[in-house]
Amino acid sequence: MLTLSESALYFIYLNNTDMRKGFDSLCGIVSSQMQLDPLSNAVYIFINRRRTQIKLLCWEGDGFALYYKRLEQGTYELPRVKENECCININTARLEKIFQGVSVHQNRQRKRYQHPL
């Protein structure tokens, strides 16, 4: 389980991301397309085209860490934004809602896989 910190900054990359990308390619997106510093105290969030997979990239002082999750059912919902924005800053509460599958637009639970007991 990933623990989210209130003190960290979170940036979602709004364009589709190829989930085969690793540390170096994602750092390249952060610096060239998002115009941000991958070595800062921020977490960068990438979602694939089908919105079923998510990657979080962060610098931990001595190296990069990568968190990767694939949903078995359902999708992640991206926040609504103005056109031509490639990334946005979101707070921890909003990111937690995205992870939990709560629709931030309709305030309802999105479909998620439930393992039968």
Secondary structure as UniProt FT lines:
FT   TURN            6..7
FT   STRAND          9..13
FT   TURN            19..20
FT   HELIX           23..32
FT   TURN            38..39
FT   STRAND          42..47
FT   TURN            49..50
FT   STRAND          53..59
FT   STRAND          64..70
FT   TURN            83..84
FT   STRAND          87..90
FT   HELIX           92..100
FT   TURN            104..106
//
